[in-house]
Amino acid sequence: MSRSRTDALLLIVFCGFLFFYGLGSFGLLGADEPRYAQVAREMFDRHDWVTPTLSGKPWLEKPPLYYWQAMVSYAVFGESDRAARIPAGVDAGLLVAAIYFFLRRFRPGSQVDGSLIAASCAATVGLARAAATDMPLAAAFTIAMLGWYAWHESGKRIYLCVFYAFIGLGSLAKGPVAPFLAGAIVAIFAALKRDWRALLRSLWIPGIVVFLIIVAPWYIAVQMRNPEFFRVFILEHNLARFSQDVYHHHQPFWFYIPVALLSLVPWTVFALAPVIARLRSAWSERLQAFSSEEDSWAWFLFIWLVVPITFFSFSQSKLPGYILPAIPAGALLATNYLAERREQQARVPIWLATLHALICALVMFGPLAAPQYLLRHRLVWDRGTMVAIAVAGITAVIVGIFLQTSSGFRAVRVLTMLPVVLGVAAILRLASPIIDQTLSARPIAHIIQNLSEEKFPVAVFQVSREQQYGLEFYLNRDTSRYEDHKIPLAGHLLVAGHDALKLAARGLAGRKVSLLTNIPAQNLDIYWIGPLAPQ
């Protein structure tokens, strides 16, 4: 078997496992997953490729790329939570493939390392399994930035065309943030390299035309159908979200530093080492650092990593997934660092080997300890915890010892991928049933469906928005919320917080109330509320 076929098989196996295996092990989580999945379902059911809707009303928070992908997935695999998550996995696979082909062409010898490092970062694995818009943006943005640098290094306009095409797709994934970040990265790189011609030559009219051909049709069509689109999408969900804490996602300015470090796990130290080297070089040499094409590549990756993190640090609304477009740059920095050390036949420094071994140990400990933490919200020193500590300790010792051998840098890929695979397997096998029972609305919906085959109205009271949106997806029907003074007049099922119904007793005076069942794992009760008696 040829080397390229072996590489392809290796990547297919790893990405297939990391991105797709057990995709439906637990139900949709949070508020965004069920909302986005339901928006795509409504568009699919209406055969409408222009206006996203939720509960039949325009939902103009995000552009349609994820919704379009989910609609195709629903058409092929049926309407389910698994199908809703498949687009992100496909996008993550495209991201990894783009890194492989770029490195094979421009940095041969490091393509497998780079692909596997990018695929196995914690943020990549996590968001490749989410029905959300983060991975479509990250994949399009990564391919675009690789395309721009390929053009910069080779001068071939086809790569610049790729840049504009995928920035267009990024604009369809999350909006103007894609061209803004790309422009900022290219401009800063050109300024530091003192190559303003590269910036000017990047403004290529045929590429701009390609960008507009991809982006303009939907933006024009949705604005024509929904005159409020510009106000809702641009002013409220882009400018206002950045400048104000509109949706209660406020975090401190430094929030994305630990998020980035955790997102790069288990490769954090190998990405952090070249970042520190770039910062030292900038301080000591006053940015006179572009001595070679390899140095230029490292600086480009550094800028690509830092710009999105810095930009979103100024945002008043912060969510971890916002900086996903920066994570592939960190993975490529780690790849470049490892490749340089292998060429130099260097030994792994003790401090670096120790830190990496500890991170690999945490990759094993976290999934093994997760089940009891999810159940008890704290660690209990029982047999399970002791087993997790023992496995983590053994992992740390093995990884640390092998990294200290003469082939430490060459063995790091195998030593790291094994804990990643075992950790993901442990989460899917041990933690996913508890995640499903405690954090997803899927078991609640199953109970409701088993209570009655008739589609009675469903209401909620003192239930989180995450649970409400999840119920609406799994039941495929709207729910009423008592707190919003929307109590159905007809007989209906009520999902309420435990012992919360007495707070709504006044609004239910004269109606039959029957407790049907409890859901202790989520501290909920399900009631039958009889119809309002005629006056």
N, C-alpha and C positions, 0 to 999 in steps of 0.2 A: 504494500500500500504506500502511495506517495506521501511525502511530508504534508502537503496541503490537505490531502484527504484525511490524514490522521488528525491534523489540527481541527478541521471542520467537524469531525466526529466527536472530538474532545469537547469542543465548544457547544455543540448541539446537546450532548449529554448533560453537561454542567448547567447550561442555560435552561434546558428543558426541566431539570430538577429544581433549580433555584427559582425559576419564574412561573412554572406551570403545575408542578406536582402538588397535589392536595389543595388546589386553588379554591375549592369549596369546603375546606375542612371546617371553617367557621363562617358565619354569616357576615353581611356587610356591617362595617363598624363606623362609628361617628355619625356626623350629620351629612358630610359631603358625599360619602360613597352611596348611600341610598338615594340621596337627592339626584346626583348625576345619573345614576342608573335609571331612575324613574323618568327623568327628563328625556333620556334617550329612548325609553320605552314609549313614551307618549308621542314623540316624533316618529318613531317606527310605526306605531299603530295608525297614525294619521297620514303616513307617507309624506311627511313634511320635512324637507331638508333645509329649511330656512329659519323658521322661528322656533327656538327652544321654549317649551312650556312645562310648567309644573302645576298640577291640579287644573289643567286647562287654561292657565293664565301665562302670559309671556314671562319667561325666566331669562333675563338678559344679562346675568352676571358674567358669563363666560362665552367665548366664541365656540364654534360647533365641532372642532376637530375630534375631540373625544366622543361627542354624541354621534357623529357620523361613523366612527369606528365601532362604537357599541351597537349601532343599528345594523351594521354588516354582521357583527358577531351574533346578534339576536336572530338574524335571518338564517345563519348557518347552524347555530347551536341551540336555538330556542331562547326564550326569555327566562333568564336565571341569573343568580348572583355570579356563578362561574363565568357565564358569557359576558357579564358586565365587566369582569376583571381581565378578560383575555386581551383587550386592546393594549393595556399597559405592559403586559408581558411581551406582546409582539413588538411594541416600541422599544422596550429594553433590549430585546434581541437585535433589533436594527441598530441601536446604539453600540452594542458590543461588536456587531459585524463591521460597522463603520470604523471603529477603532482598529480592528484586526486588519482590514484592508489598507487603512492609512499607514499603519506601522509597517506592514509587509512591504509597502511601496517606498516609504520614506525613512523608516528606521528598522530595516530588516534584522531579524533575530530576536526582537522584543515583542512581536505581534501576539504571541500566545500569552505571555505574561501580562501585557497590557489589557488584553481582552478579559482574561480571568480576574485580574485585579478590579477592573471596572465592574464586572458582573457580580463580584462577591462583596462589594462594599455594602454596609448595612442599609444605607439609604436606597441603593439600587434594588436590593432584594425586597425591601419592605414596600417601596412604592411601585415596583413591578407587579405587585400582587394587589394593587388598590384600584378601585374604580374611580379614578380621579384624573384631573387634567395635568398633574405635575410631570408624569413620565412622558406624555406626548410632547410637552414643551422641552423637557430636558433632552429627549432624543433628537428632536428637530434642531435644537440649539447646538448640540454637540456635533452633529453632522455638518451644520453650517460652519462652525468655527474650524473644524478640520478641513472643510473645503476651502475656506479662506487661506489657511496657512499652507495648504497644498498649492494653491495658486501663487502665494507669496514666494514659495521655495522653487516652484517649477516654472512659473510664468504661463502655464496653460490656462486659457480662459474657460475651459470646461469646468474647472474647479471653482472658478468665480461664479459661474452659472449655478453650480450646486449650492454655493453659499447663499445666493439670493433666493433660490427656490425653497431652501429649508428655513431661511428666516421668514419667508412667506408662510410656510406651514406653522412655524412657531407663533406667528401672529394670529393664525387661526386656532392655535391651541390655547393661548392665554392673552393675546392682545399685543399692545404696543411695547410691552416690556422686552420682547424678543429683539426687535430692531434697535431699541434704545441701548440695551446691554451690549449687543454686538458692536454697535457703533462706538460705544465708550471703550470697549476692549481694544478694538482696532486703532482708535485714535490715540489712546495712551501708549500702546505698543509702538506706533509710528513716531510719537513724540519722544519716547525714551531712546529709540533707535536713531532719532534724528533723520528719519526717512519720510518726509512729508509727501514725496512723490508716491509712495506706496498707498498713502491714504487717498490721495487724489485719483490715482489709477483705480482704486477700489470702487469709486463712484462711476460705474460702468453702465451706460445707458441701456444696452440690451439686458443686463442683469436687472436693472430697475424695472424694465418692462416685464420681465419674467415674474418679479415680485408682485407687480400690480395685477398681472393676469391671474395669479393664484389668490391674491387677497381681495381685490376689489369686488368681484361678483357677489360674494356673500355679504360683505359690509354694505354695499349699495342696496342689495335686495332686502336685507333685514331692516335697514333704515326706512326704506320705502313702505314696508309693511307695518313697521312699528316706529312711529315718529318719536317716541320717547327713548329710543335706543341710545342715541348719543348722550343724553342726560344720564340715563341709568348706567350704561356701561363705562363711558369715558369719565364722566364727572363724578359719579358716585362710587363705582367699583374699581376705579383706577386712581384718579387724583385724590378723592376724598379718603379712600382706604389708606393711601400712602401718608397723607398729611394729618389724618385724624384717626382716633381709635373708635371707629364707627361700630365695629362688630365685636368689641370687647376682646381683642386679641393683643392687648398691650403686654409688652415684655421689655426688660431693660435693654439698653443700647448694646451691651456685650452678649446678648442672648445667642447670636449665631456663632460665636466662637466655640462654646461647648457643643452646639448642634453640629457644626462642621466636623469637629473632632470625633464625635460619636457616629456621624454619617459615614466617615471613612474607615471605621472599624471593619476588619482587623488590620488595615493597612495604615493606620494613623501615623505611626512613628516614621514609616518610610516616606510618607508624604510630608510630614512635618520637618524632617531633616533638610530636604532641599529648600523648603520655605524659609527656614532659619538661615540657610546659606545665602539665599537671595537677599534677605534683609541685611545680613552682615555685609554683603557685597555692596548693596546700595548705600549703606552708611559709610563704609570705609573708602569706597572708590567713587562716591558721588555719581552713581549710575553710569559710570564709564565701563560698562560690563559686557557689551556685545562683541566679544572678541572672536567669535566663531558662529557658524550656523547652529551648532549644538547648544551653545550658550544662548543664542537667540530663541531657540525652541523652548528652553527652560524658562526664559523670561516671559515668553508668550503664555505659557501654562500658568506661571505665577500670576500674571495680570488677569488671566481668565478666571483663576480661582478667587482672587481677592476682590475684583470689581463687584460681582453679584453679592458677595457677603457684605461688603461695605455699603453698597446701595441699599440693600434691604435692612441693614442695621439702622438707617435713618428713618425707616418706615415706622409709623405709629401703630401699624397693625402687623403682627409677626406670627407666622406659622412655620413649623420646621420645613415643610416641603418647598417653601419659596426658594431656597438656595440650592435645590437639586441640580439646576444647570451648572453649578460650580463644581460639583462632586467629580464628574469625569476628568476635569482638569487636575484635581488632586490625585486621582488614580493614575493619570499619565505622568505626573510628577514623580510618584512613587516608582512607576515603571522605568522612567528615565534614570532615576537615582540607582536602582538595582542594576540596570544595564551598565552604567558607568563603573560601578563597583566590581562587577564581574569582569569587565574588560581590564580593570586594574589589578585583578586577582587579589583584591583586598579581603581582609578578614572582618567579620562583623564586630563592631565595638561592643564591649561588654554591656555598656549602658543601654545600647540599642537592642541587643539581644534580650536583655532582661525585661525591658519594657514590652517588647513584642511578645515575649513568652507570657507575660502577665495578661496582655490583651487576649491572646489565644485562650488562656485559661478562663477569662471572663466570658468569652464566646461559648465555652462549654458550660460554665457555671450558670449563666443566666437562664438558658432554656430549661435546664434541669431543675432549677429552683423556682421557675415561673409558676408551675401549677399551684403549689401551696401559697405562694404570695398572692396570686389572683383570688384564691379562696379566703385567705385570712388577712390580706392587706399588710402583712408583715412576715418576716422570716421566723420560723420556729425551728429550734435546734432539735430536730428529730432525725430519724434514720435517713429520710430523703435528703435533708440538707447535708448531712455528713457524707452521703454518697456523692452529692454534687461537689462538695469541697474536695473530696478525694480525687474525683475525676479531673477537676480543674487543676489540682496540684500535680497530678501525673502529667497532664498536658503541658503545664508550665515547665516541668523538669525536662521532658523529652524535647520540646521545642528549643528551650534554652541551651541544652547540651549540643544538639545537632547544629544550631546556629554558630556555635563556637568552634566547629570543625573548619578545616581549610576550605571545604565546599559549602560553607554556610549560606552565602549569597545565592548559590546555585540551588540549594535545597529549600529555600524559603517558600517557593510556590507550593510545593507538595506539603510542607509542614503547616502551611496556613490554610490551604483549601480543605484539608481533612477536618479540622475543627469546624470550619464553616458549614460543610455538608452535614456533619454530625449534629451541629447546633440547630440547623434548619429542620433536620429530621426529628430532633427531640421536640421542637416546638410543635410540629405538625402532629406528632404521635402523642405527646404527653399533655401539651398545653392547649391545643386547639379545641378539644371538647369543652374545657372550662371557659375558654374565651367565648365560645359560642353560647354557652349557658348563661354567662354573667354579663356579657357586653353587647350581644347582638339581639336584635328584635326577631330573628328567625324562629327561635323556639316559642316565643310568645304568639307569633302568627300561626305556627303549627297547632298550638293548643286551641286557638280561636277557630281554626278550620276544622278541628276534630270535634269541637263542641256543637257545631251546626254546619250542615252543608249549604244552608240558605245564607245568602250574603246580606245579613243584617247590617244596619249602620253601626259604625264603631266610633266611640268617643274616648278621649283620654283626659285624665285629671291628675295633676302633680306627677306627670311623667316627663322625662327629659325630651328635648327636641330630637336628640339622636334616636331615642326609642320610637318617637312618633313618626319620623321620616322613614325609619326602618319598617314599621308596621305598614305604612302606606305603600312601600315597594312590595313587600312580601304578600300583602293582601290585595294589592293592585286596586286600591280604592282610597278615597279621601277619608280623613278622620276629622272629627270635630273636637275642639279643645274647650273644656268647661271654663278655664280661666279667661277665655276670650268671649265668654257669655254666649257660647254656641252650643246649647244643650238641645239635642234633637227632640222633636215632639213625638216622633214614633218610638216604638220599642227599639232598644239598641243595646249593644254590648259596651261596657265601660271598662277600660284598663286604667287602674288608679294605683297610686302609691299606697303602701300598706297603711291601713287605718286612716286613710285620707278622706274617705267618703263622708264622714260626719261633718267635714268642713263645707260640703256641698249639700247638706241635708235640706237647707231652706229652699234651694232651687229645685229639689226633687219632692217637695211636699205633695202628698196624695198619690205618689207613683209607687208601684211595687218594685222593691229592690231585693234582689236575690244574689247572695254570694255563690259563684259557680266554682271557683278554684283559686288557689294561691300559687304564686311563682316565687318561692323563697330565694332562689338564686339572684333575682333582681328586685326583691322586696316589693312585689306587685301583687295586686288582687284583680280578679276579673269578675265583674258583676253583670247580671241581667237587669236592665232598667225598663220597666213596663212603659207602655205608651201613656201619654198625658190624658187623663180622663176628661171627656167633654164637660164644659161648664154648664 
